[in-house]
Amino acid sequence: MRELQGRVAVITGGGSGIGAALAHACAERKMRVVVADVEADAAEEVADAVRQRGAEAMAWAVDVRSRAAVDELAKQVRAHFGKCHLLCNNAGVMVTRPLLELDEKDWEWSLSVNLWGVIHAVSAFVPQMIAHGEEAHVVNTASIVGLAALAQGGLGAYTTTKFALVGYSEYLREELKAAGVPIGVSVVCPGAVTTRIAESERNRPQELDTGPAPAMPGADPRVDAIPGKQSPEEVAASILAGVEENDTWILTHPEMKPLIEARTRALLAAFDVAGDRQRS
């Protein structure tokens, strides 16, 4: 989507981290911005800061786990701005427990935000995008662990949801392309970013509470020892550049390339093994 000025951006998880940085980056490009977040005060604070930059903005409290709540967000966006051109599905949570110690409530919370939240938003907004017929784009924030698993830090549930989100995004892109509609789809797979994702528990619903997670080495992505750590502003800049170029994958941390290369080599080797077995 080359033309951003004057267009409308809707950002879930917009109250902090990458979402807040995206709101400011969109404002710099003279977009109209909708800051949506489960934390109403945080959303309003970011929206107010965007207004102070001279851009139009609205804040809306939304729990993306609820399809009805996301439908209401879409209704409010339509009432205030008429259309949505850029949908940034950035809301996400992180549970840090070993896979075999995860409670069903841990899974429900992780899946309901990281995967169902995106499905709800796409289902609510993309039909509107198709209807208005203008160039538009969907950005889904996954993670580098959505491309290659890192068996550390108790990130099994997080990794599962992000792998699912990568597949969902790739399929959505191809489906919209086949339909001939001018809507691009990008999936963002960042490495370490200085956000509050490790503090996700602050927003966990009481009915899904499973008690404090155990302390695990490497569980907190904010630690200074992680190489290539970037600011939310750096990632936001990469995201909008990827939107303008209609990238399928927006990769922000080039130092993570060896991790992906190793996984790809292992996959290709597995095909060779399959061929050898069939010939034997």
N, C-alpha and C positions, 0 to 999 in steps of 0.2 A: 504494500500500500504506500505509494510514493507521496501522495498529498496528505499531510497530517493537519495542516493549519485549518482551523474552523471545524474540524471533525470532533466527534464525541468519543471519549475514552471511558470505559467502565472498568474499575480496578477492584477486585475483591482482595481482602487482606491488605487493604490500602492504608490502614492506620499505622503501620510501622514497616521497618525493613525495606525489602525490595519494592513492595507495594507503594509505600510512601515516596520512595525515590522515583518510582515510575510516575506518580502523580505530578511531581515537580518537573520531571523531564518532559512530560506531555504538555505541561503549562508553558514551558520554555518554547515549545513548538506551536504555541498559541492554540492548543486544543482546549475544548471544554471537557472538564474532568468530573467524573462521579467517583467519590471515594466511599467504598463499601467495606464495612468491617464489623465483626461481631462485637467489638468494643466501640460503642457509640461515641464516647468522648474522644477517643483516639481518631476516629474518622472525622469528626468535626474539627479537631485541631489541625489535621492535615489539610482539610478543605479550606479552612480559614487562612492557613499559610499560603495556599495556592491563590486564593482571592487577593491576598496582599501583593502577589506578584502581578496582579492585573488580569488574571484569567478567570473565566466563569467556572464555578465549582459547586457541587452539592455533596452533602454527606448523607449516608443512609446506613442504619444499623441492620445487619443481615447475618443470619446464621445459615451458611450455605448448605448445611445438612438438611435443611427443610426446603422442599420443592416449592411449597406455598410461599415461603419467605422470599425465595429467589424470583418467583413469578411476580410478587409484589414489587420487588426492586425493578424488574423490567418494566412494569406498569408505571412506576414513578419516573424512570428515565424517559419513557415515551412521553409522559405528561410534561416534564420539565424541558427536555431537549429535542424531543421528536424522534430521534434516531440514535442508534449505537453503531459506531464504525469500528472501534477497537475494543475488543473484550479481552481483558487480562485476568485470567484465572490464577490468582496468586495466593489465595488463602491456603494454608497448610499447617499441619501439626506433626509433632515428632514424639513417639513413644520410645524410650530406651530400656528395653528388656530383652533378654535372650528369647529366641523364638519359643522354646519349650516352656518358658515361664509366662508367656503372654496369656492374659485372661481374655475371654470372649469380649468383654467390654473394651479392652485395649484395641482389639481388632475392629469392633464396631465404630469406635471413635475415629481411628485412623482411616478406615475405608470411607466413613460417612463424610469426612472433610476432604481428604486428599483425592478421592476418586469420585464419590457421589456428588460432592460439591461442584466439581467441574462438569459432570454430566448434567446436573440441574441447570447450571448457568448456560451451557451450550444449548440445551433444550429450550430454555426460555428466550435466549437472545438471537440465536442463529436464524430461526424462522423469520424474525423481524428484519434481520440483515438481508435475507433472501428477498423479502417483500419490498424493501426500499430500493433494491437493485444497484446501489452504489458500491464502489470498491470498499471492502471491509477486511478485517483480519481478526483471528483468534490467537491468543498467546496462552499456552498452558505451562505453568512453572512446575517442572519435575525436578530432577537432580542428576548429578553424575552417577549416583547409585541406581538410577533408572536405566543405565546403560551397561553397568558392570557392578556386581555386588562386592562390597567390602565387608568381610566377615569380622567386624569389630564394632565395639561401641553399642551393641544391642540394637542395631538399626534394621532388624529383620522385617518388622511391620512397615516401617517407612520405605524400605527398599521395595517391598512387595507392591505397595501402592504406586510408587514412582515408575516401576517397570510397567505396571498396568496403564499408567497415564501416558507413557511414551507410545505404547501400542495403540491406545485410543486416539491419540493425536495424529499418528501417522495414518491410521485408517480414515479418520475424519477428513484429513487433507485430501486423500485420494478420492473419497466419496464426493466431496464438494467439487473437486476438479472434474470428475466424470460427469457431474450434473451440469457443468458449464457455468457455474455461478462465480462471480468475481470476489471470492472470499478465500484468503490464504489462511493457513494454519501453521503455527510454529510451536515447537516444544523446547523449552529452555532447560538445559541440564547443567546448572552451575556446580562448582566445587564449593569450597569453604567461603562463606560470606558472613560478614559481621552483622547478623540479625539476631532477633530474640526467639528464633525457632526452638532453641533448647529450653525456653521458658514456656513452652506450649501449655503445660499443665495449668497455667493460670486461667485458661479459658475452657478447661474440660468440664462438661456438664456434670452436675452432682450425681445424676442417675447412672453415669458411666465411670464414676470414680473407682479406682482400684488401689488407692493408697500410694505412698511415695515409691518411686522407682529406685532400685538399688544403684549406688554409685558404680560406674563402670569406666575403666580407662578408655579414653578416646571418645566418650559418649558426647561430649560437649564440643560442637563445631566451632565455638568461639575461641578455643585455646590457641595461644600464639604460636605453638609449635607446628601447626598445620601449614604446609607450604602453599604459596600462591593465594593466600587469603585476600579477598577483595571487599571493597565497600559496596553497599547497596547502590550507590550512585554509579559506580563503574559498571555494575551488572545492568542497571537500568539503561545506561547508554548503549550497551551491547544489544539489549533487547530491541530498542527502537531502531537501531541500525539493521537488525535482522528483520524487523517488520518491513522496513523500507525496501529491503532486498528480497522479501518473500522467502526467507530461509526456512527450510524444513526443521533443521536442528539449530538452535542458537546455543553455541558452546562458548563459555566465557573463560575457562581455565585451560590454556594450552598445555600446561605441565601435566595434565591428567591424561594426555594422549597415550602414553605407554600402557596405562591401565586398560584402555579400550583396545589397543593393538593386541595385548596379551589375550584378551577374551576372544577377539576375532580370530587370532591364530589358532586358538584351541577349538573354536567352532569349525574352522576349515579343516583342521586335522581330523576332527570327528567324522567329517564327510569322507575323507580318505580312508579312515578305518571302516566305514560302512561299505565303501567300494571294494576294499580288500576282502571283507567278509563275504560279500556277494560273489566274488570271483573264486573264492576258495571252495 
